Amino acid sequence: MARIVVIGAGMGAMAAAARLAVAGHRVAVYERAATHGGGVGRLDRDGFVFDTGPGLVHLPAVYRDLFVKTGKEPLERCVGLSQVDPASRHVFADGTDVSLPNASRAGVVQALDDAIGPGAGERWSDLVNRAREVWDATRRPLLEEPLREDRTALGEDPYPAVRKRGLFRRRGPVTLASVAERELGDARLAALLESHALAYGLDPRRAPGSATVLPYMEQTFGSWYVSGGVRALADALYERCRARKVEFHFGAEVARLLEKDGRAAGVELADGSVVEADLVVAGVAPGQLARIAPGAAATHRAPVPPGRFTVFLALRGARPEGVVHRTVVHTGDRAAELAAVFGGDDRPAGGRGAGSVSGSGSADYRPTVTVLRPDDPATRPDDGHEAVTLSATVAPHGRVDWADGPTADGFADRMIDAAAAAVPGLRERLLWREVRTPADTEAALGAEGGGVPAPVLAGADGRFLRPGNATAVPGLHLAGGFAHPGGGLAHAGMSGALVAGLIVSGADWRGSQ
């Protein structure tokens, strides 16, 4: 039985802690904040309840596996989990309005044909079929196995480029934007495809064609809502850890990693106290890791990823019958949005790192806004009110000064203006609003610029990979969105499984069968 210290109580770190405790190790978690969950937080005000992190779950099998492997109670006995149908509604700049059914290929084809025109659904379906090849090629080496030292294969884009009519014969890499332009033949379908990347903070002009796997996963495995909000999943995982005798210490900031004979040997806390350990798992952002364990930090520091700007709305009046849970209101100016969020121009990534940005950034544009309207009594004081969440991907704090009140307020106003396309009479119903910016995320979670990491992708010579779960410091492992296999709720759970596998089965472990 090893003594294991886990730094941070985010979802990836807790997933690792639960699995390690079940394997017989003594696990203690040290978290600088006052609670667990990391980015999966909650705002509770005047009877209105909002998720401050992700609002939906994709790939729920990751957490089903976690709960099965760590106890007799399966996930559905710990949280209420239901499919969202329709999966999403999309309102485009020209007024086109389409609702896509959940996990129904034929239903999506029909919906797109009806809204956009004959053949639109088939073109989308053909693209998703090609994306399935990406999933089949990368699911195991990219999501279920630790990163190998030789990552050459993952640097190659597995997206099968279309050869007819000379497509993709021009020089240069295939990007998601070029896939959208050449295979979909409609600006609205292109916006639909690119919105999946944008939601994860990926620039479609630079992301490889393998990013088509993101809509494939959502369309194939569905979108799921946790009763009471996704925070309930974080609570359930926390309770599972406690049931497996994991110790939690909140308000306990780790100042540095202790080493002995070249190995991780524990941590020193900010108050000067020392916690000895045989192994350490760090679920922290790169800047924090560099301060805690300089020897484990990546030799090439990746650019700060985009952040999330969120507006929580308390509305008077009942939620209308039949309202779609999630609506994406697309921007009318793609170029302005991409330049503001990512900087640069339409050139594909070359010498610059994945997600790199240039320029000072701007908040003077109308963004693509995701509107969440859960039909859940737990989120509102009574049936005469409604809790609505708006979110947009934005430049990180620093490129835009999100701590500046007028800048944040003006951007929130533009988001509300856009959301009115999904919520008629929005301003007339508004009781109050609260705003969370990347500056708030940076302060709460310690992630530089409030950046939110994206999932890993194959291709682009490996520029969309994350640091491996094992580090250059023996006995120190990494979990969470800033490590392999990247950001997102499901990927955080995967990182915990990978860390536990490496610790329990050794460095030669190649993933679960």
ABEGO torsion letter per residue (X at the ends): XBBBBBBEABAAAAAAAAAAAAAGBBBBBBBABABBGEABBBBBBGGBBBBABBABBBGAAAAAAAAAAAEABBAAAABBBBBBOBABBBBBAAGBBBBBBBGBAAAAAAAAAAAAEBGAAAAAAAAAAAAAAAAAAAAAAAAABBBBABAAAAABBABBBBABGGBGABBEBBBAAAAAAAAAGBAAAAAAAAAAAAAAGBBAAABBAAAAAAAAAAAAAEBBBBBGEAAAAAAAAAAAAAAAGBBBBBGBBBABBBBBGGBBAEBBBAAGBBBBBABBBBBBBAAAAAAABAAABBABBBBBBBBBBBBBBBBBEBBBBGBBABBBBBBABAAAAAAAAAEEBABBBBABBBGBBBEAEBABBBBBBBBBBBBBAAABABAABBBBBBBBBBBBBGABBAABAAAAAAAAAAAAAAAAAABBGAAAABABBBBBBAAAAAAAAGBBGGBBBBBBBBEGGGAABBBBABBABBGBBBBEAABOAEBEAAAAAAAAAAAAAAAAAEAABAEBX
